[in-house]
Amino acid sequence: MNRQRTHPAQAPWRERANLYLQLMRVNRPIGTLLLLWPTLWALWLAAGGLPDLHLLVIFVLGVFLMRAAGCVINDFADRNIDRHVKRTRDRPLTTGKVSTREALALFIGLCLCAFLLVLFTNPFTVYLSFGGVALAFCYPFMKRYTHLPQVVLGAAFAWAIPMAFAAQRGSLGEEVWLIYVGVVLWTVVYDTFYAMVDREDDIPLGVKSTAILFGEYDRVMTGMLQVMTLWALLMVGGHFDLGWIYHLSLVVAAALFGYQQWLIRYRERKACFKAFLNNNWVGCVVFLGIAGDLMIRGLS
């Protein structure tokens, strides 16, 4: 006897909620963390220490909402591709458990919630928020047109930096864009590791990525980008007069980058994914360096 397929809207509400949470990647917080760390860097640097509490709450919640919205629109854009990729074939949109209309409604709802949070900041930050939404929406479609979608993702992930400075200081300086460039470079590194996991599936599907663009030079290119990231962060330390605690954190970050290169030496899928995940510690270490250095400065 054949089982009738249940229409998405007919599923019990608890099952629906669980599917929406899967679509938002609540069960996989790594993307939220990778977006959160640079946001915290910016808030602490903009404030010269502990930022305003209400801004900290707004940006932490905003990071969660916008990362979730990005995942939803990404799955919407890739719904016909994901079914051919081993890692993504069971996603709710790909299996039809969540409809495209539901996904778009969820994306809009998450963006509206994030926008409501931004309204509690200042007009300059509100203005900048439109750029963040545009980048988040455009990124998933870039892999069809360019081998550099990771750069667009970096631009989207780093957009919280000028927003944080605008909210905390009400203005932007050249040092803001130095941090921005450093985060874009770092994002290209770890998302290239992520793309290396799916490279064999993506090539026949015509999906573009830096992993495919770099080809056999992927280790060299990601290594060079890691050096450029560290150099940008070193310059950030000079602009903000950060001391030995921050510079020690960069030494640890450099060691983590070296470990990631060791992980991907054979380009195995699991190892590349592990290298991607390891970047959470890079973000954490740099944040501890910034916060620790500014705290010691405040006590002296």
Secondary structure as the mmCIF struct_conf table of DSSP 4:
data_model
#
loop_
_struct_conf.conf_type_id
_struct_conf.id
_struct_conf.beg_label_comp_id
_struct_conf.beg_label_asym_id
_struct_conf.beg_label_seq_id
_struct_conf.end_label_comp_id
_struct_conf.end_label_asym_id
_struct_conf.end_label_seq_id
HELX_LH_PP_P HELX_LH_PP_P1 ASN A 2 HIS A 7
HELX_RH_3T_P HELX_RH_3T_P1 PRO A 8 GLN A 10
BEND BEND1 ALA A 11 ALA A 11
HELX_RH_AL_P HELX_RH_AL_P1 TRP A 13 LEU A 23
TURN_TY1_P TURN_TY1_P1 MET A 24 ASN A 27
TURN_TY1_P TURN_TY1_P2 PRO A 29 PRO A 29
HELX_RH_AL_P HELX_RH_AL_P2 ILE A 30 ALA A 47
TURN_TY1_P TURN_TY1_P3 GLY A 48 GLY A 48
BEND BEND2 GLY A 49 LEU A 50
HELX_LH_PP_P HELX_LH_PP_P2 PRO A 51 ASP A 52
HELX_RH_AL_P HELX_RH_AL_P3 LEU A 53 ALA A 77
TURN_TY1_P TURN_TY1_P4 ASP A 78 ASP A 78
HELX_RH_AL_P HELX_RH_AL_P4 ARG A 79 ASP A 82
TURN_TY1_P TURN_TY1_P5 ARG A 83 HIS A 84
BEND BEND3 VAL A 85 VAL A 85
TURN_TY1_P TURN_TY1_P6 LYS A 86 ASP A 90
BEND BEND4 ARG A 91 ARG A 91
HELX_RH_AL_P HELX_RH_AL_P5 PRO A 92 THR A 95
TURN_TY1_P TURN_TY1_P7 GLY A 96 GLY A 96
BEND BEND5 LYS A 97 VAL A 98
HELX_RH_AL_P HELX_RH_AL_P6 THR A 100 VAL A 118
TURN_TY1_P TURN_TY1_P8 LEU A 119 PHE A 120
BEND BEND6 THR A 121 THR A 121
HELX_RH_AL_P HELX_RH_AL_P7 PRO A 123 MET A 142
TURN_TY1_P TURN_TY1_P9 LYS A 143 TYR A 145
BEND BEND7 HIS A 147 HIS A 147
HELX_RH_AL_P HELX_RH_AL_P8 PRO A 149 ALA A 158
TURN_TY1_P TURN_TY1_P10 TRP A 159 TRP A 159
HELX_RH_AL_P HELX_RH_AL_P9 ALA A 160 ARG A 169
BEND BEND8 GLY A 170 SER A 171
HELX_RH_AL_P HELX_RH_AL_P10 GLU A 174 LEU A 205
TURN_TY1_P TURN_TY1_P11 GLY A 206 GLY A 206
HELX_RH_AL_P HELX_RH_AL_P11 THR A 210 PHE A 214
HELX_RH_3T_P HELX_RH_3T_P2 GLY A 215 TYR A 217
HELX_RH_AL_P HELX_RH_AL_P12 ASP A 218 HIS A 239
TURN_TY1_P TURN_TY1_P12 PHE A 240 ASP A 241
HELX_RH_AL_P HELX_RH_AL_P13 TRP A 244 LEU A 263
HELX_RH_3T_P HELX_RH_3T_P3 ILE A 264 TYR A 266
HELX_RH_AL_P HELX_RH_AL_P14 ARG A 269 LEU A 299
#
